[in-house]
Amino acid sequence: MQTVLNALRVLEEVAARQPAGVAELARATGIPKSSVQRALRTLQAAGWIRPAGSGATRWAVTTKALYVGRHAAGDLSLRDVAVPVMEDLRRRIDETIHLAIPEGDRVVLIERLETSKPVRIVLALGHSLPLHASAHGKAVLAAGSEAIVERLIADGLPRYTDTTITDPDELLAELEKIRERGYSTNSGEWRSDVSAVAAAVRDDSGQPVASISINVPTSRMADESRSAYGALVREAAATVGAALGDTHEGTSLGPGRSREPFPDPS
C-alpha cells in the first residue's frame, strides 16, 4: 500500500513542478530518493510520466493524466458547455482563454484556447495555480464560502512575486472588490510575466464550480483592456453557468438555441 501511495504522491508533485528531478521530488514529498526513483520508474512503465529532456533526470506528465482528468465527475459536461463560449470569446479578442476548476487549495487548468499572436502565455493543462495569487483562484475565492478564505489565510499566503497579496486584510478587501464588479484580476501576482482577468462559473446553488479567464502577457495588459476583458469574461462565465443549469434540468443547447451576445469591449 505504501508503495502505491508513494507513486501517487510523486505523480502529483511531478504534475505541479514539471519538469522535476529526483532531488526536488524527494524534498517536496519527504520520501527517500531511492523510493522516489522506484516510483518514477513505475510511473514511466505505466505511461503516466516521460523524461522531460534527452536524459531521464527530469520528468513531466504525459497526456494519460489529461485523459483521466477529462473523465472526472462533471468535467465532460462542463467542457461541452464551456468550450463554445470560450471560442466565441477568443474570436472576439484573440487572446488565450483558460478554463479551470477548484481542487483543494488550488485551481487546475482543464482547457485552453490559444491566441494567434506570436507572444502568448502558455500554461500546461493540468497545471495548478494558487488561490490567492491567480485570477482564477481569486474569482473562485470571492464566489465561495468564507470558511475557505479563513482556512487559506490561516495556512498563510505565500509570496510568488513582488505584487503577490500576502496580507490577509488586503486579500479580504480584494475579494470584496471582485464580488462588486463580478471578475478578478491578476497583475503578475503569480508570475510577473502573466496577467489575467477571470470570473467564476456558478452552479444552481451559487457555488463556484469553475472559472474562465483571459490570459495575456503583462506587457500587453493595459488598464482599459483589463476592464473591457473583465466585462467579457463575466458574461462568458454567466453564460456557462446558465447553460450548466439547463443541462442539469435535461435540456440542451442545440444549434437553434441563441445566447445573449457578449458586451462590446469598446
N, C-alpha and C positions, 0 to 999 in steps of 0.2 A: 504493500500500500504506500509506504513512504517513497519508494522509487517512482511511482506514478505521480504522487503529489509533487515531488521534486521536478519531474519533467514538465508538469503543467505550470509550475511556478516559473521555471526557466523560460517556457514559451511566452508567458505573459510579459516577462521582462525583456525578452528579445523584441516583442511587438512594440513595447513602449520606448526602447532605446536604440532600435536598429539603425545602422549596423552595430552590433555589440560583440565584445570579445569575452573570453572566459573569465579573466580577472575582474572585469567590470560587472559581469553577471554574478560572480561569487560574492562580491561586495554588496550588491543590491539585494540579493536573496538571503545572504548568510549561510549559503550552502557551500561545503568544501569544493575546491576547484576540481578534484577528481570526480566528485559526484556531478558537478556541472558538466564536465566533459562527457560523462556517460549519458546524461540527459540529452545533450546536444546530438550525440551520435544516434540515440534512439529517435529523436525528433526528425533528424535528417533522413533516417531509414524509412520513417513513416510518411515522409513527404511534407512535413509541416514547416521546415526551415531549409535554407540553402546558404552556401557560402556567399558573402557579400562582395568578395573580390576574387582574385586569381587563386588565393590560398584559403584553406579552411581555418582562418584565425578570427574572422568576424562574421557574424551571422545576421540574416534577415528572414522574415517570414515569407512563405510562398502564398500563392493565390488560394491554396487549400483553406487557409484560415478565413479568407474572404468568402469562399463558397459556403462554409459552415455558418458564418455570420449572416449571410443572406437568408438563412432558414431559421433565424431566431424568431421567437414568437412575435407576431405582429409586424415584423420587419418588411416582409414582402408586400403587404397591403400598403404600408407607409410608402415604400418606394414607388409602387404602382401609381399612387395618388400624387406623390410629390414631384416625380421627375418631369411630367408635362408642365407643371407650374414653374419648375426651375428652368426648363428650356425656354419658356416664354420670357422669363426674367433675363436669361443670358442673351437672348436675341435682342432685347431692348437696350442693354448696356454693354454687352461684350466684355464682361468681367467674369472671373471664376466664381461659381456658385457651389456652396457646400451644404450637405445635409448631415446633421449629427443627431445622436441620441444620447440621453443621460445614462450613465452606467457607474453606479457607486459615487465616488468623489471626483469623477472626471466626466467629460463628454467625448464620444467616439465618432469619428467621421465614417459615414457609411456610403456616401455618394458624392461624386464630384463632376461638375460640368466645367470644362476649361475655356478660358478666353482664347481668342485667336491672336491676341497681342503677343509679341515676342518676349516681353518682360512680364513674367507672371509668378504667382505664388503656387508652388507645387507641394502638397502635403499628401502623404500616402493614405489610402483608405485603411481604416483600422487604427489610424493614429489617434491617440488620446490627448486631450487638451485640459488644462486646469480650469476649474470652475471660476475662480476669481480673477484670472488673467487672460481670458479669451472672450470674444464677443458671444460665441455660442454659450459658454459657461455662465456668463453674467445674465444672458437672456433667460436661461433655464432657472437660475437662482432667483431672479426677480419674479418669475411666474410661479415658483414653487412655495413650499411651506417655510415658515420662519424657523422651524426646528432644524432644517437642513442648513440654513445660513448660520444658525447658532453653533451647530456642530462643526461646520467648516472653520468658523472663527476660533473656536476652542482648540482645534487642531493646529492652528497657526496658518498664516498666509505667506507662503514662500515668495521671495523676490526673484524674478527672472530677468528683468531689465530695469533701467532707471525709472521707467514710468509704471511699473507694476504697483497696484494698490496693495499695500501691506498693513495699513491702519484700519482696524475694524470700523471705526466711525466713518471713515472716508468710504469704505465699501458699502455700508448701510445707506449713506447719502446717495451714492452712485446707483444703487438698486432702486431707490425711490424715484430718481430721475428716469430710470428705464421704464418703470411702471407708468409714469406720467406720459411719456412720449411713445411707448409701445415698441421700442427697439433699443438694443445695446450697441456700444461702440468699443473698439479696441484700437488704440493708437500705439502700437509697438509694445504692448504690455507683456506679451509672452515671448515674441521675437521682435527685435527692433525694426526689422525689415517688413513685418507683416502688419497690415491694418485691415479692419473689417467692421461691418455692421451686421447685426443678426437680430432675429425675432423668434420667439418661442412659438411652437405649434402646440396647441392645447387640445386635450380630448374633451368629451362631453361634460366631464366634471370640472373642467377648467384647469386641470393639471398639465404641466408640460411633458409631452411625450417625445419631442424632437425640437430641433431649431434649424432655421435656414439662414445662411449668411452670404454676403457678398464680400469676397476677399480680394484685396489689391495690394500691390507694393506700397509701402508707406509713402514713398516719394510721389505717388500718383493720387493720394487721398487728400483732396482739398476740402476745406470746411463746407463749401456749397455742395460738393459731391456727397459728403457724409450725410447731410440732412436729406438730400434727394434720394440717396440709396436707402436711407432709413425708412422713408415712406414706402418705397417699393418693396422692401423685404418684409415690412409689417403687413402689407396687403397680401404678399405671397404666403406668409405663414398663416394668416387668417383664412385664405382660400383653401389651403391644405387641411387645416383643422376642420373647416366646414365640410369638406369632401370626405374626410375620415368619418365624420358623424353620419353622413349619408350612407357610406359603405357599411357601417355598423348596423344601420337600420335596414340593410338589404337592398338598397338602391345603388345604382352605378352612375358614373359619369360617362355617358356614352357620347358618340360623335355629335349627336344633335343637341347635347346639353350645353348651354352657354355659361360662361363665368363672367363676373364683373371684371372689366379691364383694369390693369394696374394704373395708378395715377401717373400722370406725365411728370418725369423728373425735372422738367424745365419749369 
